[in-house]
Amino acid sequence: MAQLDAAVVPPVRLKLLTTLTAVSEAEFSTLRGTLDISDSVLSKHIAAFEQVGYVTRRKGVHRGRRTTWISLTPRGRKALSAHVAALRALIEGVE
């Protein structure tokens, strides 16, 4: 049986990765609002994903203010797909 990815198991992390699949990159503040979590919680999850190479962070200026954009890496996309496959295999026999 395929293995669940420990880096993706927490629900907020799974939501973060699935949100990033829909865009090339997302602003930190947009992700915070979409996931309805605090800056510090989002920062911790992003840092954990950066350590395993699932996301990248890009800082810059947008409309005169500093902002951070987060994007899913090819490795992160592959890890999410494998995790979802493992979830499907796990629940396959559940009625």
N, C-alpha and C positions, 0 to 999 in steps of 0.2 A: 504494500500500500504506500502511496506517496506520503511524504512527510509535510506537516504543517510548518510554515516558516515562523519561528519564534519572534522574529522582528515584526511580523505582520499580524500576529494573533490579537493584540489589544484592539478593541473595536474602533477607537479613534484613529489608530494607525491604518486600519483597513479602509476606513472612510476617507482618510487623507489620500492614500494611494489611488483609490477609485475615483476620487474627485479630480486628481491630476491626470487621469487617463483621458479626460474630455477636453483638455486644453494643452497648448504647447508649454505654457507656464502660467502661474497664478500669483497675484500679489499676496503677500503675507496677510494683510488686513482682510482681503476677500476670503482667504482660507479660514481665518479666525472666525469671521462672521458665519460662513457656511457651516463650519463644524461646531459653532457655538461654544468655543472654549477660550480660555484666557491666553494672553500673549506668552506667558511663561510655560504653560502646558504645550502650546503649539511649538515653541522654540525647542523644548526638550524632545518632542517627537521628531522634529526635523533634524536635530543634531544626531539622534539615534539612527535615522535613515541615512544621513550623510556618512556616518561611520561605516556602514555596510555598502555604501555606494548606490543606494536606491534613489536618492534625490540630489539635486544640486541647488545651490543658493547663489543668486546674483543680486548685488546691491547697485543702486543707481538713484537717479533723480527723476521724478515724474511730476509734472505740473508744479515745479518749484519746491517739492518736498522729497526728502530721502525716502526711499522705499526698497523693499526686498521682494524679489520674485523667486518662486520655487518651481522647479521642473522635475519631472520624472525622468530618470535615466533609462537607457535600454535594459540595463541590469535590473532596475526596479520594476520595469514593465514585465520582464521575464519572471521575476520572483513573484509578482502579483498573480500572473497567469498560473504558475505552478501551485501557488497557495490555493487559488480558487479551484483548481483541478483536485487538489487534495481534499478540500471541503466537500466537493461534489462526491468524491469516492467515499468519504466518511459517511455521508447521509444517504447514499444510494439505497441502502437496505432499510431505511427508516420508513415506516408507513404512516 
